[in-house]
């Protein structure tokens, strides 16, 4: 998985060519499985992560900006 640094996050906002950003939702399950989904809308990504967190089999769900 890519490590996004503070400098990378700052650069995302300054790119005039970019029309939208990409948000990766990483879901980690109690049995060790991982699942990821990419959204272009941060609100949708956040809602998906919150919905996943309510499940008893989900250990963690996080949202990270990837581009």
ZALUMTOR-499775 format. One record per residue (C-alpha): z, y, x. Coordinates in Angstrom, 3 decimals. Layout:
// ZALUMTOR-499775
<r up="Z" north="Y" east="X"/>
...
This chain:
// ZALUMTOR-499775
<r up="0.000" north="0.000" east="0.000"/>
<r up="-0.746" north="3.497" east="1.220"/>
<r up="2.117" north="5.668" east="2.345"/>
<r up="1.745" north="9.164" east="0.896"/>
<r up="3.420" north="11.856" east="2.959"/>
<r up="4.467" north="15.351" east="1.940"/>
<r up="1.466" north="16.793" east="3.782"/>
<r up="-0.879" north="14.521" east="1.816"/>
<r up="0.626" north="15.637" east="-1.485"/>
<r up="0.152" north="19.281" east="-0.527"/>
<r up="-3.472" north="18.607" east="0.400"/>
<r up="-4.143" north="17.096" east="-3.036"/>
<r up="-3.515" north="20.436" east="-4.695"/>
<r up="-5.765" north="22.419" east="-2.355"/>
<r up="-8.960" north="20.381" east="-2.694"/>
<r up="-11.308" north="22.510" east="-4.806"/>
<r up="-13.756" north="19.626" east="-5.261"/>
<r up="-11.205" north="17.514" east="-7.090"/>
<r up="-11.440" north="17.608" east="-10.884"/>
<r up="-8.491" north="15.302" east="-11.541"/>
<r up="-5.778" north="13.443" east="-9.676"/>
<r up="-4.994" north="9.751" east="-9.641"/>
<r up="-1.541" north="8.382" east="-10.398"/>
<r up="-0.578" north="4.824" east="-9.473"/>
<r up="2.031" north="3.073" east="-11.588"/>
<r up="3.605" north="0.227" east="-9.614"/>
<r up="5.631" north="-2.257" east="-11.632"/>
<r up="7.892" north="-4.745" east="-9.860"/>
<r up="9.129" north="-7.717" east="-11.864"/>
<r up="12.325" north="-9.701" east="-11.415"/>
<r up="10.376" north="-12.827" east="-10.384"/>
<r up="8.733" north="-10.990" east="-7.464"/>
<r up="5.397" north="-10.257" east="-9.115"/>
<r up="3.814" north="-6.835" east="-8.690"/>
<r up="1.413" north="-4.995" east="-10.959"/>
<r up="-0.373" north="-1.694" east="-10.504"/>
<r up="-2.428" north="0.515" east="-12.764"/>
<r up="-4.125" north="3.826" east="-11.975"/>
<r up="-4.213" north="6.754" east="-14.391"/>
<r up="-5.893" north="10.149" east="-14.171"/>
<r up="-3.346" north="11.680" east="-16.544"/>
<r up="0.202" north="12.007" east="-15.207"/>
<r up="1.730" north="12.043" east="-18.691"/>
<r up="0.092" north="8.737" east="-19.584"/>
<r up="1.218" north="7.238" east="-16.280"/>
<r up="4.784" north="8.401" east="-16.866"/>
<r up="4.819" north="7.063" east="-20.423"/>
<r up="3.503" north="3.692" east="-19.245"/>
<r up="6.181" north="3.494" east="-16.533"/>
<r up="8.933" north="4.399" east="-19.012"/>
<r up="7.678" north="1.777" east="-21.457"/>
<r up="7.650" north="-0.860" east="-18.714"/>
<r up="11.174" north="0.060" east="-17.577"/>
<r up="12.492" north="-0.852" east="-21.031"/>
<r up="11.454" north="-4.471" east="-20.513"/>
<r up="14.254" north="-6.778" east="-19.346"/>
<r up="11.974" north="-8.520" east="-16.826"/>
<r up="10.978" north="-5.310" east="-15.005"/>
<r up="13.023" north="-4.488" east="-11.924"/>
<r up="11.435" north="-1.110" east="-11.128"/>
<r up="8.459" north="0.974" east="-12.195"/>
<r up="7.368" north="3.992" east="-10.207"/>
<r up="4.639" north="6.605" east="-10.419"/>
<r up="3.016" north="7.901" east="-7.230"/>
<r up="0.140" north="10.290" east="-6.705"/>
<r up="-2.632" north="8.601" east="-4.726"/>
<r up="-5.338" north="11.268" east="-4.760"/>
